[in-house]
Amino acid sequence: MAPKHKSSDAGNLDRPKRSRKVLPLSEKVKVLDLIRKDKKSYAEVAKIYGKNESSIREIVKKEKEIRASFAVSPPTAKVTATVRDKCLVKMEQALHLWVEEMNRKRVPIDSNMLRQKALSLYQDFSKGCSETDTKPFTASKGWLHRFRHRFSHHYKKKKGGSPEVGSSRSA
């Protein structure tokens, strides 16, 4: 029986892997100008820069952020910096301290408990922040994964099979 999927290098034996090239902010602004002022199509601009059309569309989609970053950053910068929600940062620090305290007390924490605690802490911290600073927060699985990575929390398997949260910093 033949495999369902081709191996990753099946058709690319003679070609080297294409490297990922990020356009500097100055080039992104030129791309935006070509589309807005010169009325070029996405396909034409993509061909000029040797990029996929979807990459050009993504640049246009983020036009406001790119132009704002270009105004304040050096022209050779390649990426725009995003500012994190202040309430979210405070909540994550408090949640990290809570996890450390639970670890000291040897209380097992599962992901649902951690997400619920994050939501309640965020609600408490968002009351003290201005309305313009706060953004909707859902404590998604993606957020939880990034939180654990940021604060070096790892999993310890219990004998029952479900993981509990631990920290590499606790003794």
Sequence and secondary structure as in RCSB ss.txt:
>XXXX:A:sequence
MAPKHKSSDAGNLDRPKRSRKVLPLSEKVKVLDLIRKDKKSYAEVAKIYGKNESSIREIVKKEKEIRASFAVSPP
TAKVTATVRDKCLVKMEQALHLWVEEMNRKRVPIDSNMLRQKALSLYQDFSKGCSETDTKPFTASKGWLHRFRHR
FSHHYKKKKGGSPEVGSSRSA
>XXXX:A:secstr
   SS  TTSS SSS         HHHHHHHHHHHHTS   HHHHHHHHT  HHHHHHHHHTHHHHHHHHHHS T
T  S      HHHHHHHHHHHHHHHHHHHTT    HHHHHHHHHHHHHHHHHHS TTT       HHHHHHHHHH
TTEEEEE TTS EEEEETT  
